[in-house]
């Protein structure tokens, strides 16, 4: 992210005001903020799309509005700049639904929609409903642009809102019907001002109150069994190096949320893995036994805490978060600290006194990790056919390039990869769905647009891949060369045990609720113009990866796996109350 201060306009790149169309203003502004791609569904903002081509911004026409939103999300998470998507009025409801995942995943997506002019509102205009209420729950800034004069102020504010504090989506509803022509075609004397500080995130790194940090360090140094839990906010802040330094200085084990997986190398002796419901048992056991938990950039929701049982209620907790409203939301804080994660942990490092060597606690945590790994090893080496998913995850770990991006779906895909794929190289990136099944494939396409020189691998199940299979055509047409690994067990595997238990042996067609047709996705991919391979034997996986990565085409590896495989269940403290975790996914 470019944080350099520009001389003009107090840090703003700008040109003199000149008469231009709204379409030209939007295009120059997006280009000036560093946007390289926009994701859209026809038909909308035609004049703007033409102007975007003129200024060198790539236009990616998608097959679905949710696909466009997910691509913008993946783009934003990898580029660390806002991702931009738009659609016409009738598609606004679909686009709003697609913003749920970037909202939950704290991703800065800027969504533009067209709406009819005020004279047509509330008069049964064709395809028109009120957009604002649909976008309100999934954005932090949701405004209507009614006149050309508003455009410079509201578009610039959209970038400020999206990138400052906890990043989240924003929405501009632009007057003029399906194409927002009223704003696009109108002209005015406008000045294109680019506030470089808000071109990426975190836009601002607030400092913690200095007086709180000595108390935090004192508690960390006195604790016998401290644990760090790093969350998505720590990953967004790029706080991994500082967290690792703090952990090494004080011999503190580090667990991560699924959002922060890979923030420190997962083969490090202090890393205990992903904690919560989508987790490793060793991580849950370590955090549950802690006598002090330092949450860094974590929302302390039900997933990272295994339904608020890990750590158990009553455990002393310190939270560091950029959003003061999160401090103490689920666990009363012994010491709440508002501040940017990277900046705050760096300040804590300056207070470290005597460095600790390995302690009995850190050695115990490492032994729990080894026990977990020994338990999983026979499954990860299995030669069984149909294939075990643990073996598939082992091959993904081995074959993911050192600068690779791994984008995974929710459900079993999130659990399998969170627990059994290791992110060990500093150049590797792990991105996960914040809850929307089917997100991973279009998000991987957006990630590839943001980082065309990095290998991008999508991990999804057949149930997840069906959601946006049509975007294979987009990938071929636009030359977006991802590798998609489909864990194909022809089912929604995460729900099988639950449905069978609910049936309780009574007669009926329980498979109607979770079985899917056994389809060869590699053949579908080849028919669309992709590279495709079906793999049925584990010994063929490595060669399939090599071929896909070298294919110079969008690639699909259809991996036939055992429908009986179940992702690891979360470990819960004895007496801890947990509800069934269920999402449709593999």
TACORJO-V463544 format. One record per residue. RES is the residue in three letters. PSI is psi in degrees with one decimal (none if undefined). Layout:
RES&PSI, RES&PSI
This chain:
UNK&138.4, UNK&109.5, UNK&9.5, UNK&140.2, UNK&130.6, UNK&147.0, UNK&-43.7, UNK&140.1, UNK&39.9, UNK&43.7, UNK&6.9, UNK&127.1, UNK&127.6, UNK&160.7, UNK&164.7, UNK&151.7, UNK&141.3, UNK&158.3, UNK&126.1, UNK&166.2, UNK&161.0, UNK&-38.0, UNK&-44.7, UNK&-38.9, UNK&-45.5, UNK&-45.7, UNK&-46.9, UNK&-35.1, UNK&-48.1, UNK&-44.9, UNK&-39.6, UNK&-30.7, UNK&2.0, UNK&10.7, UNK&124.6, UNK&-22.0, UNK&146.4, UNK&149.2, UNK&124.8, UNK&162.5, UNK&125.9, UNK&136.4, UNK&122.9, UNK&152.9, UNK&48.0, UNK&-45.4, UNK&-38.9, UNK&-41.4, UNK&-37.8, UNK&-42.3, UNK&-33.7, UNK&-40.8, UNK&-41.0, UNK&-30.9, UNK&5.5, UNK&15.2, UNK&130.4, UNK&135.1, UNK&123.7, UNK&103.6, UNK&118.8, UNK&171.1, UNK&-20.8, UNK&152.2, UNK&-40.8, UNK&-37.3, UNK&-41.1, UNK&-43.1, UNK&-42.5, UNK&-36.0, UNK&-43.4, UNK&-36.1, UNK&-51.3, UNK&-39.6, UNK&-46.9, UNK&-41.1, UNK&-30.5, UNK&-42.1, UNK&-21.3, UNK&28.7, UNK&160.1, UNK&137.8, UNK&143.3, UNK&132.3, UNK&152.1, UNK&162.2, UNK&170.2, UNK&176.1, UNK&-47.2, UNK&-19.7, UNK&1.1, UNK&-37.5, UNK&-39.8, UNK&-40.0, UNK&-40.7, UNK&-42.2, UNK&-35.5, UNK&-16.8, UNK&-6.6, UNK&-43.5, UNK&-48.2, UNK&-28.0, UNK&-48.8, UNK&-30.0, UNK&5.1, UNK&58.3, UNK&134.7, UNK&90.7, UNK&133.1, UNK&116.5, UNK&130.1, UNK&131.1, UNK&156.4, UNK&145.8, UNK&157.8, UNK&160.1, UNK&158.9, UNK&-33.6, UNK&-23.0, UNK&-9.0, UNK&147.1, UNK&26.5, UNK&28.0, UNK&39.4, UNK&145.0, UNK&128.9, UNK&13.1, UNK&125.9, UNK&170.3, UNK&124.6, UNK&-38.0, UNK&-45.5, UNK&-30.2, UNK&-33.3, UNK&-16.6, UNK&-44.1, UNK&-14.0, UNK&17.4, UNK&161.2, UNK&-4.6, UNK&121.6, UNK&98.1, UNK&157.2, UNK&138.0, UNK&104.3, UNK&-24.8, UNK&156.9, UNK&-30.2, UNK&-27.8, UNK&-26.2, UNK&-49.5, UNK&-38.0, UNK&-44.8, UNK&-35.5, UNK&-40.5, UNK&-39.2, UNK&-31.5, UNK&-42.3, UNK&-39.6, UNK&-46.0, UNK&-43.1, UNK&-33.9, UNK&-12.1, UNK&155.2, UNK&-139.4, UNK&114.6, UNK&143.8, UNK&167.0, UNK&156.4, UNK&162.7, UNK&129.6, UNK&122.2, UNK&109.7, UNK&127.4, UNK&142.4, UNK&19.2, UNK&-161.1, UNK&-24.6, UNK&5.2, UNK&39.1, UNK&-29.8, UNK&-41.5, UNK&-41.0, UNK&-44.5, UNK&-23.0, UNK&153.7, UNK&153.2, UNK&161.8, UNK&111.5, UNK&148.3, UNK&124.4, UNK&108.2, UNK&123.7, UNK&112.7, UNK&95.1, UNK&-28.5, UNK&-24.8, UNK&18.7, UNK&-15.4, UNK&179.5, UNK&151.0, UNK&130.5, UNK&-37.0, UNK&138.3, UNK&89.7, UNK&138.2, UNK&145.4, UNK&162.3, UNK&118.2, UNK&-33.3, UNK&-19.0, UNK&-25.7, UNK&-38.9, UNK&-36.7, UNK&-37.3, UNK&-47.2, UNK&-39.0, UNK&-42.7, UNK&-40.7, UNK&-40.1, UNK&-28.2, UNK&-21.7, UNK&142.0, UNK&-30.1, UNK&60.8, UNK&151.7, UNK&140.5, UNK&132.8, UNK&109.9, UNK&130.9, UNK&-172.6, UNK&-31.9, UNK&-33.4, UNK&-39.2, UNK&-42.8, UNK&-33.5, UNK&-5.1, UNK&41.5, UNK&5.0, UNK&-49.8, UNK&-40.8, UNK&-40.5, UNK&-42.1, UNK&-41.3, UNK&-42.8, UNK&-43.9, UNK&-43.2, UNK&-37.0, UNK&-34.5, UNK&6.5, UNK&49.8, UNK&125.4, UNK&149.1, UNK&122.7, UNK&158.8, UNK&155.6, UNK&168.5, UNK&-32.9, UNK&-28.4, UNK&11.1, UNK&131.5, UNK&3.2, UNK&-30.2, UNK&156.1, UNK&132.4, UNK&-4.5, UNK&7.7, UNK&144.6, UNK&-21.1, UNK&-6.0, UNK&123.7, UNK&-3.8, UNK&-170.3, UNK&134.8, UNK&154.1, UNK&-139.5, UNK&-40.3, UNK&88.9, UNK&176.2, UNK&140.6, UNK&-36.4, UNK&-37.4, UNK&-45.3, UNK&-40.1, UNK&-39.3, UNK&-48.1, UNK&-36.0, UNK&-27.2, UNK&-2.2, UNK&148.7, UNK&0.7, UNK&127.7, UNK&124.7, UNK&104.7, UNK&125.7, UNK&110.7, UNK&36.9, UNK&136.2, UNK&-2.2, UNK&39.6, UNK&-174.6, UNK&-30.2, UNK&-45.3, UNK&-18.6, UNK&8.8, UNK&60.4, UNK&38.3, UNK&32.0, UNK&-13.1, UNK&103.1, UNK&158.4, UNK&147.8, UNK&140.2, UNK&-14.5, UNK&132.7, UNK&133.8, UNK&137.3, UNK&133.8, UNK&138.6, UNK&123.1, UNK&145.8, UNK&-22.3, UNK&109.0, UNK&-23.0, UNK&-18.2, UNK&-14.4, UNK&112.1, UNK&11.2, UNK&-42.8, UNK&-27.5, UNK&124.0, UNK&134.7, UNK&131.2, UNK&-41.6, UNK&111.8, UNK&136.7, UNK&113.5, UNK&124.4, UNK&162.7, UNK&138.5, UNK&-49.7, UNK&-46.3, UNK&-43.6, UNK&-45.3, UNK&-35.4, UNK&-39.5, UNK&-37.8, UNK&-38.0, UNK&-32.0, UNK&-11.5, UNK&-0.9, UNK&129.4, UNK&-112.3, UNK&129.3, UNK&139.2, UNK&142.9, UNK&178.7, UNK&136.1, UNK&171.1, UNK&-31.2, UNK&-47.6, UNK&-34.2, UNK&-38.1, UNK&-43.1, UNK&-42.9, UNK&-35.0, UNK&-34.0, UNK&-37.0, UNK&-44.5, UNK&-40.1, UNK&-43.2, UNK&-46.5, UNK&-39.4, UNK&-35.3, UNK&-38.3, UNK&-22.2, UNK&-46.3, UNK&-34.4, UNK&-37.2, UNK&-22.1, UNK&0.4, UNK&138.8, UNK&15.2, UNK&145.8, UNK&128.6, UNK&153.9, UNK&145.5, UNK&143.6, UNK&-27.3, UNK&-39.8, UNK&-39.4, UNK&-44.2, UNK&-37.7, UNK&-41.6, UNK&-33.6, UNK&-42.8, UNK&-45.9, UNK&-36.5, UNK&-13.1, UNK&120.1, UNK&159.2, UNK&-16.8, UNK&23.1, UNK&154.7, UNK&123.2, UNK&120.7, UNK&120.9, UNK&150.7, UNK&176.3, UNK&-172.8, UNK&-147.7, UNK&-30.7, UNK&-41.4, UNK&-39.3, UNK&-47.9, UNK&-52.0, UNK&-36.4, UNK&-37.8, UNK&-34.7, UNK&-5.8, UNK&128.0, UNK&129.0, UNK&106.6, UNK&-14.5, UNK&139.6, UNK&-22.3, UNK&-2.5, UNK&149.1, UNK&135.1, UNK&123.9, UNK&135.7, UNK&153.9, UNK&140.8, UNK&4.0, UNK&-8.8, UNK&110.0, UNK&137.8, UNK&-6.3, UNK&-35.8, UNK&-43.5, UNK&-53.3, UNK&-34.1, UNK&-38.0, UNK&-37.1, UNK&-43.4, UNK&-40.0, UNK&-39.4, UNK&-36.6, UNK&-37.5, UNK&-30.6, UNK&70.5, UNK&-21.8, UNK&-1.1, UNK&139.0, UNK&132.0, UNK&121.6, UNK&127.4, UNK&134.9, UNK&116.0, UNK&171.2, UNK&173.0, UNK&-37.6, UNK&-40.0, UNK&-38.0, UNK&-32.2, UNK&-28.7, UNK&-45.0, UNK&36.2, UNK&-32.5, UNK&-20.9, UNK&-5.3, UNK&-36.1, UNK&-40.2, UNK&-43.6, UNK&-43.1, UNK&-47.8, UNK&-37.9, UNK&1.1, UNK&38.4, UNK&102.8, UNK&75.4, UNK&166.5, UNK&119.9, UNK&121.8, UNK&117.7, UNK&113.1, UNK&93.3, UNK&98.9, UNK&21.0, UNK&48.9, UNK&165.3, UNK&86.4, UNK&-29.8, UNK&-20.8, UNK&-7.6, UNK&-53.4, UNK&-38.4, UNK&-46.0, UNK&-42.9, UNK&-38.3, UNK&-40.2, UNK&-36.4, UNK&-35.4, UNK&29.7, UNK&-2.8, UNK&153.3, UNK&150.8, UNK&174.0, UNK&75.0, UNK&-28.4, UNK&-20.0, UNK&-24.4, UNK&-14.7, UNK&-15.8, UNK&144.1, UNK&161.2, UNK&144.5, UNK&99.9, UNK&139.8, UNK&100.1, UNK&-24.8, UNK&-37.4, UNK&-40.0, UNK&-44.8, UNK&-44.0, UNK&-36.4, UNK&-28.7, UNK&-17.9, UNK&8.3, UNK&170.8, UNK&135.5, UNK&138.5, UNK&137.4, UNK&133.1, UNK&125.9, UNK&-16.7, UNK&136.2, UNK&-30.7, UNK&-11.3, UNK&-4.2, UNK&-46.3, UNK&-43.8, UNK&-36.9, UNK&-42.1, UNK&-46.0, UNK&-43.7, UNK&-42.9, UNK&-44.4, UNK&-27.9, UNK&2.4, UNK&-21.2, UNK&28.4, UNK&158.8, UNK&132.6, UNK&145.8, UNK&124.4, UNK&110.2, UNK&111.1, UNK&117.5, UNK&115.3, UNK&166.8, UNK&122.5, UNK&-20.3, UNK&-9.7, UNK&137.9, UNK&137.2, UNK&153.6, UNK&133.1, UNK&148.6, UNK&140.8, UNK&135.6, UNK&137.5, UNK&147.4, UNK&128.6, UNK&-7.9, UNK&137.1, UNK&124.1, UNK&140.8, UNK&158.2, UNK&131.6, UNK&120.5, UNK&125.2, UNK&145.9, UNK&116.1, UNK&174.8, UNK&none
